[in-house]
């Protein structure tokens, strides 16, 4: 059951592809040669038409990305950040929130984006290369490479036995893998600013279809927090 509790939240979790960034990393890796095939597979997964584990390794085997290919995706993530992502993350950090990225994308490029945003906590799927930089496989044991993996990660983020991980969590994401994690957070915001996935929007209680992170402010901040941000000149633009 998808519950919904209002802000404030102690931890804010973002998906990466089609959420923080307007691209899908695997489709960037595919290039023109494999774009149609991988686009179809990715859409099937994100819309709930196929379990992630059936296509994750298959997509990478089709593309066989090199180390430099993967590094380039990290730069593309930064180039295609949605408007006001940096400003919203800055406001969250100013308020002392724990900001996390949980993504089924590849760890090196997602980490590159996280570093750019000043986010220190990242969960994504590792990838392996041979010494010459050619593709050598991926982290097959990663929960984020299969269905049901995001809930496992979210449960570790809210461990009540660890006081540094206590408090309400809000998750922002676009796909069915994010929806799977909704029962384990206080609020799930279905993000459709890039891809509005009907299977996700149909079940989500909170949605956002605007491709600008300013639209997330009322979903992530309490009124008191908004007033605090409004008192700071560096954060006022986010509230306009």
Secondary structure, 3 states (H helix, E strand, C coil): CCCCCCCCCCEEEECCECCCECCCHHHHHHHHHHHHHHHHHHHHHHCCCCCHHHHHHHHHHHHCCCHHHHHHHHHHHHHCECECHHHHHHHHHHCCCEEEEEEEEEHHHHHHHHHHHCCCEEEEECEEECCCCCEEEECCCCHHHCCCHHHHHHHHHCCCCCHHHCCCEEEEECCHHHHHHHHHCCEEEEECCCCCCHHHHCCCCEEECCCEHHHHHHHHCCHHHHHHHHCCHHHHHHHC
